[in-house]
């Protein structure tokens, strides 16, 4: 099914990029600013992390979940700036938030070293879009800090409003992007219960009974969280607490009985059995079928004898012939809410229209009508965390696909994900655990990983090099597999002009002096074909001229890229999202009057485990005075995409070798 998380919307508590803020008096939100102590004004260096540019003196949040109808979350933070770098870095504060969350009642002020203060005005508070490490785009409520300088204190308060009320499923970050002297959560659970929670990536922190129905969890002198390139998702490395709840879930109601299951997080086996029993209704709904669905399945698969051929025909039918309202950019959210109610999958077939989830289930129902063994599949999201079944919280998995047993093994299909090719899953649902649920069956499996030869970027460039070093020419890039899917999911509803603008910005981030024109982008919504990007590019001084020589980097598509790993040490494991491959074909017509002076080709480089390979071949077409480059690369061989921190040095050496080959320079001499 379309990836619809069962979890609450991500709280902004977990997503702050810089300082999203928090703290309170003993019994609730401060109505006025707390007094700043002389010790805080006189503090000259950080306490929680040596040499930090800024530090949160306190960072508290109060979570009041005691009301049945309202979840109150109020925040207060106080930050001291110590250095000039801190002044530059924190001249603007961001409070990121996701859809479904609103930031309200934001107030902020700056307290100078002499104790005087300046309030941040309403005109200094604005909304903007930010991009986190990893490419995640978020909205943010931001404010500019007036007259910031080393020694000042910046503090602010706000209220967070979430559409889906209730604290269960909320993530509480226990490490921030800034060092914190005192990081505290005050939590008042519903109905005066003792808090249920699960800690991740830390020990020794727990909620203890406080006052007025609140419980308190606290950490002191917490160093800042530092991103590392290609690290696992934050939920798998950053310390945090998940608020949970034990409870009962109805599984069946009749005139004479009520059936329910108890979900006890302390016992993984019984917990997931209860979750499966609760979700069995999806399998029951899917398998109801009917004569019309059976008839359609026979018509669609006519002439096919193998299960594989039948599944492919059904997949193509539901994905292309049923209007997918989830991925229809012509529909507004209000129009989606007003669509006719679906009471059975016959409605989807008859109307030729349904959401992503219903398209998945129609696929499963048609396959089941042909006698195949079909269940629903719930998977985790590998972009958020590395899940295993010992993590007893249903918020970590979501209805994601339909499982069909082909031969002896179940395979997962997700045609409701509009642009997903047959036989694949989205990368964040690959190489993870899936819970298969039938009407009376349950099974855990691990999902496969798409290999590097199915996710490829194929690039070609036809260039002319001028005698002043300017490179100009036409480029074509083709994306397939997970690269193409990610692009489509991110941009399918964008206008052509926005797609062109984004491509131009991406190119200029790599080469700031690039002049780009003539952009066309093809097949954005047609996953049966590669995404094709074409453009013309001109780069002054691409080749460096020194006297009578030009120094040229033939590997155009790697020009301007920095090494993947720059640090000599590593704290976290190294993680790549998926395997992929690249094939570059570059032809550069050399300037008249120049000939090759030193044009040795670098040797191929690979590792003993065949995880990665880079092979660059250079040749010269003397008749046409063209330099030819053929570059072949892959990474993630043998399904290796996660590497322990202890293997960082050999992995870094391999990638440094790749970068050296791609940065290889040849010399041209004027004759």
SETORMI-324745 format. One record per residue (C-alpha): residue number from 1; residue in three letters; x, y, z. Coordinates in pm, whole numbers. Example, Ala and Ser with C-alpha at 12.3 -4.5 7.8 and 13.67 -1.06 7.14 Angstrom:
BEGIN
- i:aa:u:v:w
- 1:ALA:1230:-450:780
- 2:SER:1367:-106:714
REM end
This chain:
BEGIN
- i:aa:u:v:w
- 1:UNK:0:0:0
- 2:UNK:95:361:-28
- 3:UNK:327:445:257
- 4:UNK:87:573:520
- 5:UNK:252:576:859
- 6:UNK:55:461:1160
- 7:UNK:268:683:1378
- 8:UNK:174:1027:1498
- 9:UNK:316:1303:1280
- 10:UNK:682:1357:1367
- 11:UNK:692:1604:1653
- 12:UNK:904:1908:1596
- 13:UNK:1061:1802:1927
- 14:UNK:1269:1557:1726
- 15:UNK:1330:1757:1411
- 16:UNK:1497:2078:1529
- 17:UNK:1791:2169:1313
- 18:UNK:1939:2437:1531
- 19:UNK:1749:2528:1848
- 20:UNK:1389:2452:1872
- 21:UNK:1319:2551:2214
- 22:UNK:1194:2438:2547
- 23:UNK:1156:2510:2926
- 24:UNK:910:2594:3203
- 25:UNK:820:2678:3558
- 26:UNK:724:2399:3790
- 27:UNK:355:2408:3706
- 28:UNK:337:2517:3346
- 29:UNK:435:2764:3078
- 30:UNK:606:3081:3194
- 31:UNK:382:3381:3134
- 32:UNK:679:3615:3164
- 33:UNK:1050:3575:3102
- 34:UNK:1241:3402:3377
- 35:UNK:1506:3614:3549
- 36:UNK:1853:3576:3405
- 37:UNK:2098:3506:3686
- 38:UNK:2427:3692:3734
- 39:UNK:2607:3359:3686
- 40:UNK:2444:3314:3345
- 41:UNK:2537:3669:3240
- 42:UNK:2897:3623:3353
- 43:UNK:2947:3276:3201
- 44:UNK:3239:3303:2958
- 45:UNK:3282:2946:2830
- 46:UNK:3059:2644:2765
- 47:UNK:3006:2376:3029
- 48:UNK:2855:2082:2839
- 49:UNK:3101:2081:2547
- 50:UNK:3446:2235:2537
- 51:UNK:3502:2498:2265
- 52:UNK:3133:2512:2166
- 53:UNK:3028:2834:1994
- 54:UNK:2699:2843:2183
- 55:UNK:2524:2640:2449
- 56:UNK:2169:2598:2577
- 57:UNK:2168:2683:2948
- 58:UNK:1840:2500:2983
- 59:UNK:1609:2328:2739
- 60:UNK:1276:2210:2881
- 61:UNK:945:2095:2743
- 62:UNK:615:2042:2917
- 63:UNK:380:1786:2762
- 64:UNK:29:1787:2905
- 65:UNK:-167:1489:2773
- 66:UNK:-411:1481:3065
- 67:UNK:-707:1606:2861
- 68:UNK:-904:1366:2641
- 69:UNK:-938:1626:2365
- 70:UNK:-623:1834:2378
- 71:UNK:-248:1783:2380
- 72:UNK:-62:2081:2522
- 73:UNK:307:2121:2437
- 74:UNK:489:2434:2543
- 75:UNK:855:2506:2497
- 76:UNK:1121:2735:2641
- 77:UNK:1496:2750:2569
- 78:UNK:1777:2978:2680
- 79:UNK:2099:2990:2473
- 80:UNK:2428:3162:2549
- 81:UNK:2649:3269:2256
- 82:UNK:3025:3256:2321
- 83:UNK:3216:3317:1996
- 84:UNK:3214:3508:1669
- 85:UNK:3128:3184:1490
- 86:UNK:2834:3149:1725
- 87:UNK:2725:3503:1644
- 88:UNK:2727:3422:1272
- 89:UNK:2569:3079:1308
- 90:UNK:2284:3185:1535
- 91:UNK:2190:3517:1386
- 92:UNK:1879:3330:1276
- 93:UNK:1691:3056:1465
- 94:UNK:1474:2791:1299
- 95:UNK:1193:2588:1452
- 96:UNK:1124:2314:1193
- 97:UNK:787:2143:1170
- 98:UNK:608:1892:949
- 99:UNK:264:1901:792
- 100:UNK:-3:1872:1059
- 101:UNK:198:2073:1313
- 102:UNK:160:2444:1387
- 103:UNK:393:2671:1580
- 104:UNK:202:2932:1781
- 105:UNK:263:3210:2035
- 106:UNK:632:3243:1949
- 107:UNK:810:3513:2151
- 108:UNK:1183:3574:2173
- 109:UNK:1430:3819:2319
- 110:UNK:1802:3894:2342
- 111:UNK:1961:3965:2680
- 112:UNK:2287:4160:2665
- 113:UNK:2582:4103:2894
- 114:UNK:2480:4407:3103
- 115:UNK:2138:4254:3171
- 116:UNK:1936:4476:2937
- 117:UNK:1712:4305:2684
- 118:UNK:1562:4356:2339
- 119:UNK:1241:4180:2229
- 120:UNK:1226:4018:1885
- 121:UNK:949:4194:1695
- 122:UNK:674:4027:1498
- 123:UNK:824:4149:1170
- 124:UNK:1141:3955:1250
- 125:UNK:946:3624:1264
- 126:UNK:876:3452:932
- 127:UNK:809:3115:767
- 128:UNK:1056:2951:532
- 129:UNK:1163:2615:386
- 130:UNK:1482:2452:506
- 131:UNK:1669:2139:395
- 132:UNK:1819:1904:652
- 133:UNK:2116:1674:602
- 134:UNK:1996:1391:381
- 135:UNK:1774:1618:172
- 136:UNK:1467:1623:397
- 137:UNK:1270:1942:328
- 138:UNK:1084:2103:617
- 139:UNK:889:2415:689
- 140:UNK:1029:2630:968
- 141:UNK:913:2917:1181
- 142:UNK:1220:3136:1192
- 143:UNK:1329:3461:1351
- 144:UNK:1625:3692:1307
- 145:UNK:1818:3788:1620
- 146:UNK:1882:4163:1652
- 147:UNK:2223:4288:1770
- 148:UNK:2360:3943:1837
- 149:UNK:2719:3930:1960
- 150:UNK:2937:3705:2178
- 151:UNK:2817:3713:2538
- 152:UNK:2446:3762:2470
- 153:UNK:2169:3525:2571
- 154:UNK:1893:3437:2325
- 155:UNK:1577:3282:2465
- 156:UNK:1236:3206:2328
- 157:UNK:907:3031:2400
- 158:UNK:632:2889:2185
- 159:UNK:341:2649:2175
- 160:UNK:330:2348:1945
- 161:UNK:-8:2237:1811
- 162:UNK:-47:1895:1646
- 163:UNK:-361:1797:1454
- 164:UNK:-353:1435:1572
- 165:UNK:-377:1475:1949
- 166:UNK:-227:1234:2197
- 167:UNK:127:1184:2324
- 168:UNK:155:810:2245
- 169:UNK:398:771:1957
- 170:UNK:578:1099:2029
- 171:UNK:957:1107:2007
- 172:UNK:1149:1303:2271
- 173:UNK:1500:1397:2161
- 174:UNK:1764:1360:2432
- 175:UNK:2046:1519:2235
- 176:UNK:2030:1840:2036
- 177:UNK:2227:2014:1766
- 178:UNK:2365:2245:2037
- 179:UNK:2520:2138:2368
- 180:UNK:2275:2163:2659
- 181:UNK:2352:2208:3028
- 182:UNK:2006:2091:3138
- 183:UNK:1766:1906:2907
- 184:UNK:1434:1827:3080
- 185:UNK:1096:1684:2985
- 186:UNK:790:1721:3208
- 187:UNK:512:1482:3109
- 188:UNK:156:1455:3242
- 189:UNK:2:1135:3098
- 190:UNK:-366:1086:3029
- 191:UNK:-585:966:3317
- 192:UNK:-301:1006:3574
- 193:UNK:-130:691:3453
- 194:UNK:235:610:3499
- 195:UNK:424:692:3176
- 196:UNK:485:415:2924
- 197:UNK:798:476:2719
- 198:UNK:1089:311:2543
- 199:UNK:1444:458:2543
- 200:UNK:1662:423:2234
- 201:UNK:2038:462:2196
- 202:UNK:2092:545:2564
- 203:UNK:2062:408:2915
- 204:UNK:2008:557:3258
- 205:UNK:1734:807:3174
- 206:UNK:1384:745:3307
- 207:UNK:1071:933:3407
- 208:UNK:1034:988:3780
- 209:UNK:730:1116:3965
- 210:UNK:724:1495:4000
- 211:UNK:445:1732:4109
- 212:UNK:87:1805:4003
- 213:UNK:60:1485:3802
- 214:UNK:382:1544:3607
- 215:UNK:669:1303:3561
- 216:UNK:1021:1427:3485
- 217:UNK:1308:1291:3271
- 218:UNK:1633:1484:3265
- 219:UNK:1986:1483:3120
- 220:UNK:2263:1724:3214
- 221:UNK:2572:1844:3029
- 222:UNK:2469:1688:2699
- 223:UNK:2716:1749:2412
- 224:UNK:2577:1850:2073
- 225:UNK:2475:1597:1812
- 226:UNK:2705:1615:1511
- 227:UNK:2600:1489:1171
- 228:UNK:2841:1269:981
- 229:UNK:2822:1211:606
- 230:UNK:2645:889:509
- 231:UNK:2543:804:865
- 232:UNK:2242:588:961
- 233:UNK:1906:758:1015
- 234:UNK:1903:974:1326
- 235:UNK:1655:753:1512
- 236:UNK:1916:474:1497
- 237:UNK:2201:681:1645
- 238:UNK:2062:980:1832
- 239:UNK:1938:916:2190
- 240:UNK:1564:955:2231
- 241:UNK:1258:831:2416
- 242:UNK:940:705:2253
- 243:UNK:620:762:2447
- 244:UNK:408:447:2421
- 245:UNK:93:298:2562
- 246:UNK:-27:-49:2649
- 247:UNK:-382:-117:2554
- 248:UNK:-649:-327:2399
- 249:UNK:-759:-323:2036
- 250:UNK:-1093:-446:1905
- 251:UNK:-1066:-713:1639
- 252:UNK:-1432:-808:1593
- 253:UNK:-1772:-687:1706
- 254:UNK:-2096:-880:1656
- 255:UNK:-2444:-882:1805
- 256:UNK:-2336:-1141:2059
- 257:UNK:-1967:-1083:2126
- 258:UNK:-1675:-846:2123
- 259:UNK:-1324:-971:2045
- 260:UNK:-1014:-781:2144
- 261:UNK:-639:-830:2183
- 262:UNK:-402:-698:2448
- 263:UNK:-88:-530:2317
- 264:UNK:183:-574:2579
- 265:UNK:515:-418:2467
- 266:UNK:710:-626:2719
- 267:UNK:655:-946:2515
- 268:UNK:751:-914:2144
- 269:UNK:587:-1242:2038
- 270:UNK:245:-1173:2188
- 271:UNK:266:-802:2107
- 272:UNK:312:-855:1734
- 273:UNK:53:-1133:1733
- 274:UNK:-192:-879:1875
- 275:UNK:-92:-619:1616
- 276:UNK:-138:-879:1341
- 277:UNK:-482:-973:1475
- 278:UNK:-581:-607:1470
- 279:UNK:-460:-566:1110
- 280:UNK:-615:-890:986
- 281:UNK:-921:-685:890
- 282:UNK:-718:-544:598
- 283:UNK:-650:-894:471
- 284:UNK:-1015:-987:517
- 285:UNK:-1126:-677:325
- 286:UNK:-880:-752:44
- 287:UNK:-975:-1118:12
- 288:UNK:-1352:-1065:-5
- 289:UNK:-1320:-1020:-379
- 290:UNK:-1627:-1106:-582
- 291:UNK:-1735:-1220:-926
- 292:UNK:-1651:-892:-1096
- 293:UNK:-1295:-893:-960
- 294:UNK:-1245:-1258:-1055
- 295:UNK:-1377:-1188:-1405
- 296:UNK:-1147:-886:-1446
- 297:UNK:-848:-1090:-1330
- 298:UNK:-919:-1359:-1591
- 299:UNK:-959:-1101:-1867
- 300:UNK:-641:-913:-1774
- 301:UNK:-430:-1231:-1757
- 302:UNK:-576:-1407:-2061
- 303:UNK:-307:-1600:-2245
- 304:UNK:-61:-1604:-1954
- 305:UNK:30:-1941:-1810
- 306:UNK:284:-1855:-1540
- 307:UNK:207:-1686:-1208
- 308:UNK:487:-1439:-1281
- 309:UNK:326:-1333:-1609
- 310:UNK:-18:-1307:-1449
- 311:UNK:110:-1091:-1163
- 312:UNK:286:-856:-1403
- 313:UNK:-33:-816:-1610
- 314:UNK:-242:-744:-1298
- 315:UNK:23:-502:-1169
- 316:UNK:24:-306:-1495
- 317:UNK:-355:-300:-1502
- 318:UNK:-415:-161:-1153
- 319:UNK:-125:83:-1179
- 320:UNK:-212:223:-1521
- 321:UNK:-588:173:-1561
- 322:UNK:-706:273:-1212
- 323:UNK:-686:645:-1141
- 324:UNK:-462:687:-835
- 325:UNK:-616:968:-631
- 326:UNK:-321:975:-391
- 327:UNK:-86:1083:-670
- 328:UNK:-327:1302:-865
- 329:UNK:-191:1659:-849
- 330:UNK:-516:1796:-994
- 331:UNK:-702:1706:-672
- 332:UNK:-694:1926:-365
- 333:UNK:-699:1777:-14
- 334:UNK:-1058:1900:19
- 335:UNK:-1159:1728:-307
- 336:UNK:-997:1404:-189
- 337:UNK:-1202:1414:130
- 338:UNK:-1520:1450:-77
- 339:UNK:-1451:1152:-305
- 340:UNK:-1717:877:-293
- 341:UNK:-1681:635:-5
- 342:UNK:-1540:295:-93
- 343:UNK:-1722:7:76
- 344:UNK:-1559:-275:-121
- 345:UNK:-1290:-326:-382
- 346:UNK:-1563:-369:-641
- 347:UNK:-1617:6:-605
- 348:UNK:-1254:67:-703
- 349:UNK:-1282:-163:-1004
- 350:UNK:-1616:-21:-1116
- 351:UNK:-1517:346:-1082
- 352:UNK:-1161:285:-1210
- 353:UNK:-1048:511:-926
- 354:UNK:-907:473:-577
- 355:UNK:-633:576:-338
- 356:UNK:-292:410:-335
- 357:UNK:-394:173:-55
- 358:UNK:-704:53:-240
- 359:UNK:-505:1:-560
- 360:UNK:-267:-226:-368
- 361:UNK:-557:-423:-225
- 362:UNK:-728:-453:-565
- 363:UNK:-404:-604:-695
- 364:UNK:-405:-852:-408
- 365:UNK:-773:-934:-452
- 366:UNK:-730:-1005:-825
- 367:UNK:-426:-1226:-756
- 368:UNK:-616:-1414:-484
- 369:UNK:-910:-1473:-721
- 370:UNK:-668:-1670:-941
- 371:UNK:-586:-1901:-650
- 372:UNK:-266:-1734:-531
- 373:UNK:-168:-1710:-161
- 374:UNK:-200:-1339:-73
- 375:UNK:-146:-1143:251
- 376:UNK:-98:-778:344
- 377:UNK:251:-661:440
- 378:UNK:349:-406:702
- 379:UNK:707:-282:680
- 380:UNK:926:-37:862
- 381:UNK:1070:277:704
- 382:UNK:1449:248:672
- 383:UNK:1482:620:606
- 384:UNK:1376:682:967
- 385:UNK:1534:399:1162
- 386:UNK:1673:46:1148
- 387:UNK:1388:-166:1283
- 388:UNK:1377:-517:1420
- 389:UNK:1083:-711:1566
- 390:UNK:1216:-675:1921
- 391:UNK:1113:-310:1900
- 392:UNK:758:-353:2021
- 393:UNK:582:-49:1885
- 394:UNK:340:-60:1595
- 395:UNK:425:301:1510
- 396:UNK:747:166:1359
- 397:UNK:565:-22:1081
- 398:UNK:301:76:828
- 399:UNK:79:-90:569
- 400:UNK:316:-94:277
- 401:UNK:250:-366:22
- 402:UNK:76:-689:-73
- 403:UNK:264:-1017:-38
- 404:UNK:203:-1293:-293
- 405:UNK:364:-1633:-258
- 406:UNK:538:-1712:-587
- 407:UNK:675:-2062:-570
- 408:UNK:786:-2115:-212
- 409:UNK:872:-1755:-122
- 410:UNK:649:-1453:-58
- 411:UNK:721:-1147:-271
- 412:UNK:605:-794:-201
- 413:UNK:422:-573:-454
- 414:UNK:325:-208:-419
- 415:UNK:149:-90:-739
- 416:UNK:-27:182:-541
- 417:UNK:305:365:-528
- 418:UNK:237:529:-861
- 419:UNK:586:527:-1013
- 420:UNK:720:202:-871
- 421:UNK:829:-52:-1136
- 422:UNK:714:-412:-1111
- 423:UNK:935:-626:-887
- 424:UNK:1070:-341:-674
- 425:UNK:992:-169:-346
- 426:UNK:1081:188:-256
- 427:UNK:1435:191:-115
- 428:UNK:1317:277:237
- 429:UNK:1107:-44:247
- 430:UNK:1385:-267:114
- 431:UNK:1638:-452:330
- 432:UNK:1415:-431:635
- 433:UNK:1159:-639:824
- 434:UNK:805:-695:702
- 435:UNK:513:-842:893
- 436:UNK:289:-1050:665
- 437:UNK:-69:-1069:791
- 438:UNK:-343:-1294:657
- 439:UNK:-687:-1360:793
- 440:UNK:-539:-1614:1034
- 441:UNK:-165:-1610:961
- 442:UNK:138:-1405:1064
- 443:UNK:497:-1420:938
- 444:UNK:808:-1202:962
- 445:UNK:1035:-1181:656
- 446:UNK:1324:-960:548
- 447:UNK:1266:-766:228
- 448:UNK:1523:-793:-54
- 449:UNK:1747:-514:-180
- 450:UNK:1747:-397:-542
- 451:UNK:2094:-456:-688
- 452:UNK:2314:-186:-837
- 453:UNK:2252:-283:-1199
- 454:UNK:1881:-185:-1166
- 455:UNK:1956:162:-1029
- 456:UNK:2172:340:-1280
- 457:UNK:2257:686:-1398
- 458:UNK:2376:694:-1757
- 459:UNK:2539:1021:-1862
- 460:UNK:2683:1149:-2186
- 461:UNK:2850:1477:-2276
- 462:UNK:2963:1617:-2609
- 463:UNK:3190:1914:-2543
- 464:UNK:3426:2157:-2708
- 465:UNK:3723:2299:-2517
- 466:UNK:3842:2647:-2608
- 467:UNK:4206:2754:-2591
- 468:UNK:4123:2975:-2290
- 469:UNK:3996:2673:-2093
- 470:UNK:3622:2725:-2146
- 471:UNK:3422:2402:-2181
- 472:UNK:3089:2409:-2362
- 473:UNK:2856:2139:-2486
- 474:UNK:2542:1929:-2459
- 475:UNK:2463:1683:-2182
- 476:UNK:2213:1397:-2148
- 477:UNK:2149:1216:-1820
- 478:UNK:1924:912:-1775
- 479:UNK:1800:790:-1436
- 480:UNK:1653:446:-1364
- 481:UNK:1565:235:-1061
- 482:UNK:1566:387:-714
- 483:UNK:1719:713:-840
- 484:UNK:1433:764:-1084
- 485:UNK:1172:661:-828
- 486:UNK:1302:906:-567
- 487:UNK:1304:1184:-826
- 488:UNK:947:1109:-934
- 489:UNK:808:1086:-581
- 490:UNK:971:1416:-493
- 491:UNK:881:1607:-808
- 492:UNK:586:1447:-990
- 493:UNK:357:1740:-901
- 494:UNK:609:2015:-985
- 495:UNK:574:2240:-1290
- 496:UNK:822:2202:-1577
- 497:UNK:969:2542:-1494
- 498:UNK:1029:2434:-1132
- 499:UNK:1197:2113:-1248
- 500:UNK:1427:2314:-1472
- 501:UNK:1504:2558:-1192
- 502:UNK:1589:2274:-953
- 503:UNK:1823:2112:-1205
- 504:UNK:1999:2441:-1270
- 505:UNK:2045:2495:-895
- 506:UNK:2186:2144:-852
- 507:UNK:2440:2204:-1128
- 508:UNK:2543:2541:-989
- 509:UNK:2592:2392:-642
- 510:UNK:2852:2164:-799
- 511:UNK:3002:2423:-1035
- 512:UNK:2914:2778:-929
- 513:UNK:3040:2933:-1255
- 514:UNK:2828:2707:-1478
- 515:UNK:2599:2871:-1733
- 516:UNK:2308:2636:-1805
- 517:UNK:2051:2666:-2083
- 518:UNK:1820:2461:-2305
- 519:UNK:1695:2236:-2024
- 520:UNK:1440:1965:-2105
- 521:UNK:1323:1687:-1872
- 522:UNK:1135:1387:-2010
- 523:UNK:931:1095:-1870
- 524:UNK:884:1235:-1520
- 525:UNK:554:1046:-1475
- 526:UNK:622:751:-1709
- 527:UNK:816:494:-1508
- 528:UNK:832:256:-1805
- 529:UNK:1106:484:-1940
- 530:UNK:1416:642:-1785
- 531:UNK:1397:1001:-1667
- 532:UNK:1596:1196:-1925
- 533:UNK:1749:1535:-1851
- 534:UNK:1906:1732:-2132
- 535:UNK:2081:2066:-2110
- 536:UNK:2357:2280:-2255
- 537:UNK:2632:2394:-2023
- 538:UNK:2919:2641:-2045
- 539:UNK:3194:2656:-1780
- 540:UNK:3459:2931:-1811
- 541:UNK:3806:2824:-1695
- 542:UNK:3707:2459:-1673
- 543:UNK:4062:2378:-1780
- 544:UNK:4333:2573:-1601
- 545:UNK:4570:2757:-1835
- 546:UNK:4934:2788:-1732
- 547:UNK:5169:2927:-1994
- 548:UNK:5138:2705:-2300
- 549:UNK:4957:2428:-2117
- 550:UNK:4596:2348:-2029
- 551:UNK:4526:2117:-1733
- 552:UNK:4201:1933:-1791
- 553:UNK:3985:1698:-1578
- 554:UNK:3825:1461:-1833
- 555:UNK:3570:1320:-1586
- 556:UNK:3321:1603:-1635
- 557:UNK:3037:1461:-1425
- 558:UNK:3261:1440:-1118
- 559:UNK:3408:1789:-1165
- 560:UNK:3352:2004:-856
- 561:UNK:3266:1715:-625
- 562:UNK:3439:1696:-288
- 563:UNK:3561:1374:-127
- 564:UNK:3274:1176:26
- 565:UNK:3459:1140:358
- 566:UNK:3687:1414:485
- 567:UNK:3721:1340:857
- 568:UNK:4002:1113:976
- 569:UNK:3782:966:1251
- 570:UNK:3429:831:1269
- 571:UNK:3173:787:1549
- 572:UNK:2876:633:1366
- 573:UNK:2843:352:1116
- 574:UNK:2853:436:744
- 575:UNK:2527:388:557
- 576:UNK:2432:416:191
- 577:UNK:2062:418:102
- 578:UNK:2083:167:-183
- 579:UNK:2327:15:-433
- 580:UNK:2370:203:-761
- 581:UNK:2584:224:-1073
- 582:UNK:2702:494:-1313
- 583:UNK:2813:493:-1675
- 584:UNK:2963:810:-1825
- 585:UNK:3046:867:-2191
- 586:UNK:3236:1194:-2243
- 587:UNK:3381:1333:-2566
- 588:UNK:3581:1657:-2561
- 589:UNK:3694:1821:-2886
- 590:UNK:4034:1970:-2805
- 591:UNK:4128:2325:-2909
- 592:UNK:4319:2371:-3231
- 593:UNK:4690:2399:-3181
- 594:UNK:4690:2180:-2868
- 595:UNK:4802:1822:-2832
- 596:UNK:4825:1575:-2545
- 597:UNK:5131:1635:-2333
- 598:UNK:5065:1401:-2042
- 599:UNK:4753:1188:-2078
- 600:UNK:4808:875:-1873
- 601:UNK:4490:696:-1764
- 602:UNK:4437:595:-1400
- 603:UNK:4420:225:-1318
- 604:UNK:4087:64:-1220
- 605:UNK:4011:44:-850
- 606:UNK:3799:-208:-662
- 607:UNK:3792:-380:-323
- 608:UNK:3846:-751:-254
- 609:UNK:3480:-800:-161
- 610:UNK:3360:-652:-492
- 611:UNK:3152:-394:-307
- 612:UNK:3264:-109:-533
- 613:UNK:3443:-58:-863
- 614:UNK:3562:239:-1067
- 615:UNK:3709:187:-1412
- 616:UNK:3798:491:-1625
- 617:UNK:3933:448:-1976
- 618:UNK:4082:737:-2178
- 619:UNK:4156:737:-2549
- 620:UNK:4221:985:-2829
- 621:UNK:4037:1008:-3159
- 622:UNK:4325:1165:-3353
- 623:UNK:4129:1206:-3675
- 624:UNK:3876:1433:-3502
- 625:UNK:4108:1560:-3224
- 626:UNK:3870:1431:-2955
- 627:UNK:3948:1306:-2608
- 628:UNK:3721:1011:-2518
- 629:UNK:3635:900:-2164
- 630:UNK:3442:587:-2070
- 631:UNK:3371:567:-1697
- 632:UNK:3203:274:-1523
- 633:UNK:3126:273:-1151
- 634:UNK:2916:81:-904
- 635:UNK:2882:60:-528
- 636:UNK:2679:-169:-301
- 637:UNK:2787:-495:-457
- 638:UNK:2679:-808:-270
- 639:UNK:2407:-595:-104
- 640:UNK:2663:-418:117
- 641:UNK:2533:-73:211
- 642:UNK:2597:-61:589
- 643:UNK:2950:-60:732
- 644:UNK:3054:-55:1099
- 645:UNK:3244:247:1223
- 646:UNK:3548:27:1289
- 647:UNK:3583:-35:914
- 648:UNK:3574:338:838
- 649:UNK:3942:375:748
- 650:UNK:3953:113:470
- 651:UNK:3617:238:341
- 652:UNK:3746:596:342
- 653:UNK:4061:483:161
- 654:UNK:3848:322:-110
- 655:UNK:3639:636:-160
- 656:UNK:3948:857:-150
- 657:UNK:4084:637:-429
- 658:UNK:3764:683:-628
- 659:UNK:3790:1060:-584
- 660:UNK:4154:1062:-693
- 661:UNK:4068:875:-1014
- 662:UNK:3771:1101:-1089
- 663:UNK:3984:1411:-1023
- 664:UNK:4261:1285:-1250
- 665:UNK:4402:1568:-1462
- 666:UNK:4577:1552:-1797
- 667:UNK:4794:1811:-1966
- 668:UNK:4750:1967:-2311
- 669:UNK:5038:2157:-2471
- 670:UNK:5019:2425:-2737
- 671:UNK:5219:2331:-3043
REM end
